[in-house]
């Protein structure tokens, strides 16, 4: 008899669970609180699909190579469907700085370093329609899961055996062998388990930023600007920004503002102010030139950006049986790094391995927890370090006369004058670094290889003068200049030293 699996949520995490668990070996039932997507193509989905449970639905997205490779290798027809809907590849040579691109020679493995890019609504629409056709998979929309059905064994350990949900037929009890919680960052089922006494570990901290996104449409007959020496993305300390090419002549721009920049984050919500900020960035200005494109809709803000790590195993013992959390319900990351969807797909692969390992629920959970720690935790830990560094940098920008300590200056120099310059100068180092970025290996493995580290140290030792040609142009104005251009008080939000 086939195992019955309930997946709570049919967003990216739920759909990835179906992609990697489905195919006929199990019966999967996806329960989605929101309505099914409207009939029609990507533009209809973007304009009309309401997803109350997905706050980031219309934020910028780019889908890393790890996710694309999983789709390519396990579901080639889905990849073809995505292309047919207008999704596009950004290949490894497209991401190179001009000097490296000019002398680029393809090498084995470069094809694995390819991003697939589209609006989130487009990729979710296409994956959902594909998943609906998989053997043994059913999606029910408009179903609000209220609570888990819980039993306890003699030791008090909770065993989940199903869910209770509000459906068109009223309150319904749905039983299953396994419940997968893909309910996203606002999922409350795991909160119910914690309140019921399940010893689920949790650690969280703020990402220190807010997101502001606007979508654009290229005018008829217009093409995307060529990628030049000045990048269309950058980090100015007080502001991060990026252009995200999408499907069907659309693109989006996201401005990422530190929480402590109160004046700037208020200003950026105004459409005219958003446009003026974009025009002040040399790499973005060609994209938003009114002769090239027009904005579609208003500026969309997103706050409450917190990182969160939860563990279903405590001191080597399962906290609950028959229940697995996946995606943001388990591990929530800063969307700045674009890893959320890929981490969900990786986690779904770990879950498949756990369920295939045997029928014992405790053993399955231990396999799952071990896989998550091995394949997800390294990226989470690196993100925390990067977020903490960015928060310190934002505070330093607002602190008059701030001078970093020697250790901090050395660490920053190693990144800016060593790692970055080495990668922009040596294409093999760029390849190695991109493998970590795209989650094809441990994110810091490439730098721990003696040959690679030696090259980085060599470039760092050369000094800024000898490496001058490898530095990227400054991507935008400093804070006082931008604030002056916008008519904002540059002294606003300054902190005491």
C-alpha positions in Angstrom: 0.0 0.0 0.0 1.4 3.4 -1.0 2.3 5.8 1.8 0.0 8.8 2.2 1.8 12.1 2.5 0.0 15.4 3.3 1.9 18.6 2.2 0.6 21.7 3.8 1.1 24.5 1.3 1.5 24.6 -2.4 4.1 27.4 -2.7 7.6 26.8 -3.9 8.5 24.5 -0.9 5.4 22.5 -1.2 5.8 22.2 -5.0 9.4 21.2 -4.6 8.3 18.5 -2.1 5.9 17.2 -4.7 8.6 17.2 -7.5 11.0 15.2 -5.3 8.6 12.9 -3.5 6.0 12.4 -6.2 6.0 10.3 -9.3 3.9 7.4 -8.2 5.8 5.8 -5.3 3.7 7.8 -2.8 0.3 9.4 -2.7 0.7 13.2 -2.1 -2.0 15.5 -1.2 -1.1 19.2 -1.2 -3.5 21.4 0.8 -3.2 25.1 -0.2 -5.1 27.9 1.7 -5.2 30.3 -1.3 -7.3 29.9 -4.4 -5.9 28.2 -7.5 -4.2 30.4 -10.1 -6.4 32.1 -12.7 -6.7 30.7 -16.2 -4.2 32.2 -18.6 -0.5 32.8 -18.9 2.2 34.6 -16.9 0.9 38.1 -17.2 -2.5 37.1 -16.0 -1.0 35.3 -13.1 1.1 38.3 -12.2 -1.8 40.7 -12.4 -4.5 38.6 -10.8 -3.2 35.7 -8.7 -3.9 36.5 -5.0 -1.6 34.7 -2.6 -2.2 35.9 0.9 0.1 33.2 2.3 3.1 34.4 0.2 4.1 37.9 1.1 7.1 37.8 -1.1 5.2 36.7 -4.2 5.8 39.9 -6.2 9.3 40.7 -4.8 12.3 40.2 -7.1 13.5 36.6 -7.6 16.3 34.8 -9.3 16.6 31.1 -9.0 20.1 29.8 -8.4 21.8 27.1 -10.5 21.2 24.4 -7.8 17.4 24.7 -8.3 17.7 24.8 -12.1 20.0 21.8 -12.1 17.6 19.8 -10.0 14.8 20.6 -12.4 17.0 19.9 -15.4 18.2 16.5 -14.1 14.9 15.2 -12.6 12.2 16.9 -14.6 13.5 18.0 -18.0 10.0 18.5 -19.4 9.3 21.0 -16.6 12.4 23.0 -17.7 11.1 23.0 -21.2 7.7 24.2 -19.9 9.5 27.1 -18.0 11.2 28.2 -21.2 8.0 28.0 -23.1 6.4 30.4 -20.6 9.2 32.9 -21.1 11.6 32.0 -18.3 15.3 32.6 -19.3 18.7 31.4 -18.4 21.5 33.7 -17.3 24.6 31.6 -18.1 28.0 31.8 -16.4 29.7 33.9 -19.1 26.8 36.4 -18.8 27.8 37.0 -15.2 31.5 37.7 -15.8 33.0 41.1 -15.5 33.8 42.5 -19.0 37.6 41.7 -18.8 37.0 38.0 -18.1 34.1 37.8 -20.5 36.3 39.1 -23.3 38.7 36.1 -23.0 36.2 33.5 -21.8 36.7 29.9 -23.1 34.0 27.4 -22.1 35.0 24.7 -19.7 33.3 21.5 -18.5 30.9 22.3 -15.7 30.2 25.9 -16.8 26.7 24.8 -17.9 26.0 23.9 -14.2 26.5 27.6 -13.2 23.3 28.9 -14.9 20.5 30.9 -13.2 17.0 30.6 -14.4 15.1 33.9 -14.1 11.5 35.0 -14.1 8.8 36.6 -12.0 8.0 34.4 -9.0 4.4 34.2 -10.2 5.5 32.7 -13.5 7.8 30.0 -12.1 5.2 29.0 -9.5 2.4 28.9 -12.0 4.4 26.6 -14.4 5.7 24.3 -11.7 2.2 24.0 -10.2 0.6 23.0 -13.5 3.3 20.5 -14.1 3.0 19.0 -10.5 -0.8 18.7 -11.0 -0.1 16.2 -13.8 2.3 14.0 -11.8 1.1 10.5 -10.9 -0.2 10.2 -7.3 -0.2 14.0 -6.7 -3.4 16.0 -5.9 -3.6 19.7 -5.1 -6.7 21.0 -3.2 -7.0 24.8 -3.1 -8.9 26.9 -0.7 -8.2 24.6 2.2 -7.1 26.1 5.5 -5.3 23.7 7.7 -6.2 24.6 11.3 -4.4 22.1 13.4 -2.4 18.9 13.5 -3.9 15.6 14.7 -1.6 14.6 17.5 -1.2 11.4 19.5 1.2 10.7 22.3 3.1 7.6 23.1 3.8 6.3 26.6 6.9 8.6 26.9 4.9 11.7 25.9 6.4 12.0 22.4 4.0 13.5 20.0 3.1 11.6 16.8 1.4 13.5 14.0 -1.2 11.4 12.2 -3.0 14.0 10.0 -4.6 17.5 9.9 -7.9 19.2 10.6 -8.8 21.6 7.9 -11.6 24.0 6.8 -12.7 22.9 3.3 -15.7 23.5 1.0 -17.3 20.6 2.8 -16.8 22.2 6.3 -14.4 21.1 9.0 -12.6 18.0 7.7 -10.2 15.5 9.4 -7.6 14.2 6.9 -5.3 11.3 8.0 -1.8 10.6 6.6 1.3 8.6 7.3 3.4 11.7 7.1 2.7 15.5 7.3 5.1 17.9 5.6 4.7 21.5 6.7 5.5 23.8 3.8 3.4 26.6 5.1 6.0 29.3 4.8 7.4 31.9 7.3 3.9 32.5 8.8 3.3 28.8 9.4 1.6 28.1 12.7 1.5 24.3 12.8 5.0 24.1 14.2 4.0 26.7 16.8 1.2 24.4 17.9 3.7 21.6 18.4 6.0 23.9 20.4 3.0 25.0 22.6 2.1 21.4 23.1 5.5 20.7 24.6 7.5 19.3 21.6 11.2 20.2 22.3 11.8 21.9 19.0 14.9 24.1 19.0 14.7 27.6 17.6 17.2 30.5 17.1 16.3 33.7 15.3 17.7 37.2 14.6 16.9 40.2 12.4 18.4 40.5 9.0 18.6 44.3 9.6 17.1 45.4 6.3 13.9 46.1 4.5 13.1 45.4 0.9 11.4 47.6 -1.7 10.6 46.3 -5.2 9.1 47.7 -8.3 8.4 45.9 -11.5 9.0 47.3 -15.0 8.0 46.5 -18.6 10.3 47.1 -21.6 8.6 49.1 -24.3 7.8 47.4 -27.5 10.9 47.0 -29.6 13.3 47.7 -26.7 15.8 45.2 -25.5 17.6 45.0 -22.1 20.6 47.2 -21.8 24.0 45.4 -22.4 25.9 44.4 -19.3 28.7 46.9 -19.1 31.6 47.6 -16.8 29.4 49.3 -14.2 27.1 46.6 -12.7 23.4 47.1 -12.4 23.7 45.8 -8.8 25.8 46.9 -5.9 26.3 47.4 -2.2 26.9 51.0 -1.0 26.7 50.2 2.7 23.7 52.4 3.2 21.8 50.9 0.3 21.9 47.6 -1.7 20.3 47.5 -5.1 19.8 45.1 -8.0 18.1 44.6 -11.3 16.4 41.2 -11.8 15.7 40.3 -15.5 12.5 38.4 -15.7 10.2 36.7 -18.3 8.3 38.2 -21.2 10.0 41.6 -21.4 9.7 42.3 -17.7 12.2 43.0 -15.0 12.2 44.2 -11.4 14.4 46.4 -9.3 14.9 45.9 -5.6 16.3 48.5 -3.2 17.4 47.0 0.1 17.6 49.6 2.9 19.0 49.1 6.4 16.4 49.3 9.1 18.2 52.2 10.8 17.9 54.4 7.7 14.5 55.7 8.6 14.4 58.7 6.3 15.6 56.8 3.3 13.3 53.9 3.8 10.3 56.2 4.0 11.3 58.1 0.9 11.8 55.0 -1.2 8.2 54.0 -1.0 7.3 57.0 -3.2 7.4 55.9 -6.9 9.0 59.1 -8.0 11.7 58.9 -5.3 12.3 55.3 -6.2 12.8 56.3 -9.8 15.3 59.0 -8.9 17.3 56.6 -6.7 17.5 54.2 -9.7 18.6 57.0 -12.0 21.4 57.9 -9.6 23.0 54.5 -10.1 25.0 54.4 -13.3 24.4 50.7 -13.9 20.6 50.9 -13.3 19.9 54.1 -15.1 19.8 52.6 -18.6 17.2 50.1 -17.4 14.7 52.7 -16.0 15.2 55.3 -18.7 11.7 56.3 -19.6 12.6 55.7 -23.3 13.5 52.1 -22.5 10.8 51.0 -20.0 7.9 51.9 -17.8 7.1 50.9 -14.2 4.3 48.4 -13.6 2.4 49.2 -10.4 3.6 50.7 -7.2 6.6 50.1 -5.0 6.1 47.0 -2.9 7.7 46.9 0.5 8.6 43.9 2.6 9.7 44.0 6.3 9.9 41.6 9.2 13.0 40.0 7.6 14.4 37.6 10.2 16.6 34.6 9.9 15.4 31.6 11.8 16.7 28.1 12.3 14.5 25.4 13.8 15.5 21.8 14.7 13.2 18.9 15.0 15.9 16.9 16.8 17.1 17.9 20.3 20.1 16.2 22.0 20.0 13.4 19.4 16.3 12.6 20.0 13.3 13.4 17.8 11.1 16.2 19.0 8.1 14.9 17.1 7.3 12.0 14.8 5.4 11.8 11.6 6.0 15.5 10.9 8.6 17.3 8.8 8.9 21.1 8.3 10.4 22.4 5.1 11.3 25.7 3.5 10.6 28.8 5.6 8.7 26.8 8.2 12.0 25.2 9.2 14.8 27.5 8.0 14.1 31.1 7.1 16.8 33.1 5.4 17.4 36.7 4.3 16.0 36.9 0.7 18.9 39.1 -0.2 21.0 36.1 -1.0 18.4 34.4 -3.2 18.7 31.0 -1.7 15.3 30.3 -0.3 13.8 28.5 -3.2 16.9 26.4 -3.8 17.2 25.6 -0.1 13.6 24.3 -0.3 14.4 22.1 -3.2 17.5 20.8 -1.5 15.6 20.1 1.7 12.9 18.2 -0.3 15.7 16.0 -1.7 16.9 15.3 1.9 13.3 14.5 2.8 13.0 12.0 0.0 16.2 10.3 1.2 14.8 10.2 4.7 11.5 8.6 3.7 13.3 6.2 1.4 15.6 5.1 4.3 13.0 2.9 6.0 9.7 3.0 7.7 10.8 3.8 11.3 9.6 7.4 12.0 12.3 8.2 14.5 15.1 6.9 12.2 13.6 8.9 9.3 13.7 12.2 11.3 17.3 11.6 12.3 18.2 11.1 8.7 16.4 14.3 7.8 17.9 16.4 10.5 21.4 15.2 9.6 20.9 16.0 6.0 19.6 19.5 6.7 22.5 20.2 9.0 25.0 19.0 6.3 23.3 20.5 3.2 21.6 23.6 4.5 23.3 24.8 7.7 26.6 25.9 6.0 24.7 28.5 3.9 22.6 29.6 6.8 25.7 30.2 9.0 27.5 32.1 6.2 24.4 34.3 5.8 24.4 35.1 9.5 28.0 36.3 9.3 27.2 38.4 6.2 24.1 39.9 7.8 25.9 40.8 11.0 28.7 42.4 9.0 26.2 44.4 6.9 24.4 45.6 10.1 27.7 46.8 11.5 28.6 48.5 8.2 25.2 50.3 8.1 25.7 51.6 11.7 29.2 52.7 10.9 27.9 54.8 7.9 25.6 56.6 10.3 28.3 57.1 13.0 30.3 60.3 12.5 34.1 59.8 12.7 33.7 56.0 12.9 37.0 54.2 12.3 36.9 50.4 12.3 39.3 48.4 14.4 42.5 47.0 12.7 41.0 43.4 12.7 37.8 44.6 11.0 39.8 46.6 8.4 42.0 43.6 7.6 39.0 41.4 7.2 37.3 43.8 4.9 40.5 44.3 2.9 40.9 40.5 2.5 37.4 40.3 1.0 37.6 43.5 -1.1 41.2 43.6 -2.1 41.9 39.8 -2.0 39.0 37.5 -2.7 37.0 39.9 -5.0 40.1 41.0 -7.0 41.4 37.5 -7.4 38.0 36.2 -8.7 37.7 39.2 -11.1 41.2 38.4 -12.4 41.3 34.6 -12.6 38.4 32.9 -14.3 39.1 29.5 -12.6 38.8 31.2 -9.2 35.6 32.8 -10.4 34.3 29.3 -11.3 35.3 27.9 -8.0 33.6 30.8 -6.0 30.5 30.5 -8.1 30.1 26.8 -7.3 29.8 27.8 -3.6 27.5 30.7 -4.4 25.2 28.5 -6.4 25.1 25.8 -3.7 26.9 23.2 -5.7 29.3 22.7 -2.8 30.0 24.0 0.6 30.0 27.8 0.3 33.5 28.2 1.7 35.1 25.0 0.4 36.7 26.7 -2.6 38.7 29.1 -0.4 39.9 26.3 1.8 41.7 24.6 -1.0 45.4 25.5 -0.7 45.9 26.4 -4.4 43.0 28.7 -4.4 43.9 30.4 -1.1 47.4 30.9 -2.3 46.2 32.7 -5.4 43.9 34.9 -3.3 46.8 35.8 -1.0 49.0 36.5 -3.9 46.6 39.0 -5.4 46.0 40.6 -2.0 49.7 41.0 -1.4 50.1 42.8 -4.8 48.3 45.8 -3.4 45.7 48.1 -4.8 48.0 49.9 -7.2 49.1 46.8 -9.1 45.5 45.4 -9.1 44.0 48.7 -10.1 42.6 47.4 -13.4 40.6 44.6 -11.7 38.6 46.9 -9.4 35.0 47.4 -10.4 33.8 51.0 -10.8 32.0 52.4 -7.8 28.3 51.5 -8.5 26.7 54.6 -7.1 27.1 57.8 -5.1 28.0 57.9 -1.4 25.3 58.6 1.2 25.7 62.4 1.5 25.6 62.8 -2.3 22.5 60.7 -2.8 20.6 62.3 0.1 21.4 65.7 -1.3 20.1 64.7 -4.7 16.9 63.4 -3.1 16.5 66.6 -1.0 16.8 64.6 2.2 18.7 65.7 5.2 22.1 63.8 5.2 22.4 64.3 8.9 19.1 62.5 9.5 19.4 59.2 11.4 23.0 59.8 12.4 24.1 58.0 15.5 26.1 59.1 18.5 29.8 58.0 18.2 
